[in-house]
């Protein structure tokens, strides 16, 4: 940064850098497996400079969670909602999410952070809202597809969304466990396609209806 750069701009740049760095570290080690010292070392900042922006690991983790969730909702929703009707939007969900994971691996920190911080009474309440917003985004697509007659009216949209979000997250976690290494990304993409097919077959109305 040059001396003429306004302090506020420099501060925002540093904060953005810390969020991106922490997202990567949390994605690799998880919340409980990451110490505050790990985050400071990864940032390359002095303790004083680090503490100026974030006073604790939980404060940084919550900021990462909010930042990443906003990215997911903004980037995925922008692409998905431009796909056409609700059915087309439903089909566009997995590719949009997979592309985001491919271009920004730190985005997966949402899954681990949410799960681990939800188990901590000190941070549990703060992680509910972002996840609830994501579930409601998916539920709204299912609800509109039902209203359009493209999906069966029976299944509860919110319940469907909870199952789908949980299945997608769980599939990523299980693939990383069963197939660690370079093959994981391709296998996860193909398995996500299977998940979408199963979901569609379960939601589409009978062919003779």
C-alpha positions as CSV (number, residue, x, y, z in Angstrom):
1,X,0.0,0.0,0.0
2,X,1.3,3.5,-0.8
3,X,1.6,6.2,1.9
4,X,-1.1,8.1,0.1
5,X,-3.7,5.3,0.4
6,X,-6.4,6.3,2.9
7,X,-6.2,4.5,6.2
8,X,-9.8,3.3,5.8
9,X,-9.0,1.7,2.4
10,X,-5.9,0.0,3.8
11,X,-7.8,-1.2,6.8
12,X,-10.6,-2.7,4.6
13,X,-7.9,-4.4,2.5
14,X,-6.3,-5.9,5.5
15,X,-9.6,-7.1,6.9
16,X,-10.5,-8.7,3.6
17,X,-7.1,-10.4,3.5
18,X,-7.6,-11.7,7.0
19,X,-11.0,-13.1,6.2
20,X,-9.7,-14.9,3.1
21,X,-6.7,-16.3,5.0
22,X,-8.8,-17.4,7.9
23,X,-11.3,-19.1,5.6
24,X,-8.5,-21.2,4.1
25,X,-7.1,-22.1,7.5
26,X,-10.5,-23.0,9.0
27,X,-11.3,-25.1,5.8
28,X,-8.1,-27.0,6.3
29,X,-8.2,-27.5,10.1
30,X,-11.7,-26.7,11.3
31,X,-12.6,-24.3,14.1
32,X,-11.6,-26.4,17.1
33,X,-8.3,-27.5,15.4
34,X,-7.2,-23.9,14.7
35,X,-5.6,-21.8,17.3
36,X,-5.4,-18.1,17.4
37,X,-1.7,-18.3,17.0
38,X,-2.2,-20.3,13.8
39,X,-4.3,-17.6,12.4
40,X,-1.8,-14.9,13.3
41,X,1.1,-16.8,11.8
42,X,-0.9,-17.5,8.6
43,X,-1.7,-13.8,8.3
44,X,1.9,-12.7,8.5
45,X,0.8,-9.8,10.7
46,X,2.1,-8.8,14.1
47,X,-0.1,-9.6,17.1
48,X,-0.9,-5.9,17.5
49,X,-2.0,-5.5,13.9
50,X,-4.0,-8.7,14.0
51,X,-5.8,-7.8,17.3
52,X,-6.6,-4.3,15.8
53,X,-9.1,-6.1,13.5
54,X,-10.1,-9.2,15.5
55,X,-9.8,-9.6,19.2
56,X,-10.4,-13.4,19.3
57,X,-10.7,-16.5,17.3
58,X,-14.5,-16.6,17.6
59,X,-14.8,-13.0,16.4
60,X,-12.8,-13.8,13.3
61,X,-14.6,-17.1,12.7
62,X,-18.0,-15.4,12.9
63,X,-16.8,-12.7,10.5
64,X,-15.6,-15.4,8.1
65,X,-18.9,-17.2,8.4
66,X,-20.9,-14.0,7.6
67,X,-18.6,-13.1,4.8
68,X,-18.6,-16.5,3.2
69,X,-22.3,-16.9,3.6
70,X,-22.9,-13.6,1.9
71,X,-20.7,-14.7,-1.0
72,X,-22.6,-17.9,-1.3
73,X,-26.0,-16.3,-1.2
74,X,-25.0,-13.4,-3.5
75,X,-23.0,-15.3,-6.1
76,X,-25.1,-18.5,-6.2
77,X,-28.4,-16.7,-6.1
78,X,-27.4,-14.3,-8.8
79,X,-26.5,-17.1,-11.1
80,X,-29.4,-19.4,-10.1
81,X,-32.2,-16.7,-10.3
82,X,-31.1,-15.8,-13.8
83,X,-31.6,-19.4,-15.0
84,X,-35.3,-19.0,-15.8
85,X,-38.3,-20.5,-14.0
86,X,-38.2,-22.2,-10.6
87,X,-37.5,-25.7,-12.1
88,X,-34.5,-24.3,-14.1
89,X,-33.3,-22.5,-11.0
90,X,-33.5,-25.8,-9.0
91,X,-31.4,-27.5,-11.7
92,X,-28.9,-24.6,-11.7
93,X,-28.2,-24.9,-8.0
94,X,-25.6,-27.7,-7.9
95,X,-23.5,-26.3,-10.9
96,X,-23.5,-22.9,-9.3
97,X,-22.4,-24.2,-5.9
98,X,-19.8,-26.6,-7.4
99,X,-18.3,-23.7,-9.5
100,X,-18.0,-21.6,-6.4
101,X,-16.3,-24.4,-4.5
102,X,-13.9,-24.9,-7.4
103,X,-12.9,-21.3,-7.7
104,X,-12.8,-20.5,-3.9
105,X,-12.0,-23.6,-1.9
106,X,-12.2,-21.5,1.3
107,X,-15.9,-21.3,0.8
108,X,-16.2,-24.8,2.2
109,X,-15.2,-23.4,5.6
110,X,-18.9,-22.5,6.0
111,X,-19.7,-26.2,6.4
112,X,-17.1,-26.9,9.0
113,X,-17.4,-23.6,10.9
114,X,-21.2,-23.9,11.1
115,X,-21.1,-27.5,12.4
116,X,-18.4,-26.9,15.0
117,X,-19.5,-23.4,16.2
118,X,-23.1,-24.6,16.5
119,X,-21.8,-27.1,19.1
120,X,-20.3,-24.3,21.2
121,X,-22.9,-22.5,23.4
122,X,-20.9,-19.3,23.1
123,X,-21.3,-19.1,19.3
124,X,-24.3,-21.4,18.6
125,X,-26.9,-18.6,18.3
126,X,-24.8,-16.6,15.9
127,X,-24.5,-19.4,13.3
128,X,-28.2,-20.2,13.0
129,X,-29.3,-17.1,11.0
130,X,-26.9,-17.6,8.0
131,X,-27.8,-21.2,7.6
132,X,-31.5,-20.5,8.0
133,X,-31.2,-18.0,5.2
134,X,-29.6,-20.5,2.9
135,X,-32.2,-23.1,3.6
136,X,-35.0,-20.6,3.0
137,X,-33.4,-19.7,-0.4
138,X,-33.7,-23.3,-1.5
139,X,-37.1,-23.7,0.0
140,X,-38.4,-20.7,-1.9
141,X,-37.3,-22.3,-5.2
142,X,-39.0,-25.6,-4.3
143,X,-42.2,-23.7,-3.2
144,X,-42.3,-21.7,-6.5
145,X,-41.7,-24.9,-8.5
146,X,-44.7,-26.5,-6.8
147,X,-46.8,-23.4,-7.5
148,X,-45.8,-23.7,-11.2
149,X,-46.9,-27.3,-11.3
150,X,-43.4,-28.6,-12.0
151,X,-43.0,-30.2,-8.6
152,X,-45.5,-32.3,-6.6
153,X,-47.5,-30.2,-4.1
154,X,-47.1,-32.8,-1.3
155,X,-43.6,-32.4,0.1
156,X,-43.0,-29.5,2.5
157,X,-40.6,-27.0,0.8
158,X,-38.8,-26.2,4.0
159,X,-38.3,-29.9,4.9
160,X,-37.1,-30.6,1.3
161,X,-34.6,-27.7,1.6
162,X,-33.2,-28.9,4.9
163,X,-32.7,-32.4,3.5
164,X,-31.0,-31.2,0.3
165,X,-28.7,-28.8,2.1
166,X,-27.7,-31.5,4.6
167,X,-27.3,-34.0,1.9
168,X,-25.0,-31.7,-0.2
169,X,-22.9,-30.8,2.9
170,X,-22.7,-34.4,4.0
171,X,-21.8,-35.7,0.6
172,X,-18.9,-33.3,0.4
173,X,-17.7,-34.3,3.9
174,X,-18.0,-38.1,3.1
175,X,-16.2,-37.7,-0.3
176,X,-13.3,-36.0,1.4
177,X,-13.1,-38.9,3.9
178,X,-13.5,-41.7,1.5
179,X,-11.5,-40.2,-1.4
180,X,-9.0,-37.7,-0.1
181,X,-6.6,-36.2,-2.6
182,X,-6.9,-35.1,-6.2
183,X,-9.8,-37.4,-7.1
184,X,-12.2,-35.9,-4.5
185,X,-13.3,-32.9,-6.6
186,X,-14.3,-34.9,-9.7
187,X,-16.0,-37.6,-7.6
188,X,-17.9,-35.0,-5.6
189,X,-19.2,-33.4,-8.8
190,X,-20.5,-36.7,-10.2
191,X,-22.1,-37.6,-6.9
192,X,-23.7,-34.2,-6.6
193,X,-25.3,-34.9,-10.0
194,X,-26.7,-38.2,-8.6
195,X,-28.1,-36.3,-5.7
196,X,-29.8,-33.8,-8.0
197,X,-31.3,-36.7,-10.1
198,X,-32.7,-38.4,-7.0
199,X,-34.2,-35.1,-5.7
200,X,-35.8,-34.3,-9.1
201,X,-37.3,-37.8,-9.4
202,X,-38.7,-37.5,-5.9
203,X,-40.2,-34.0,-6.6
204,X,-41.4,-34.2,-10.1
205,X,-45.1,-35.1,-10.6
206,X,-46.0,-38.5,-12.1
207,X,-45.6,-38.6,-15.9
208,X,-49.3,-39.3,-16.4
209,X,-50.5,-36.3,-14.3
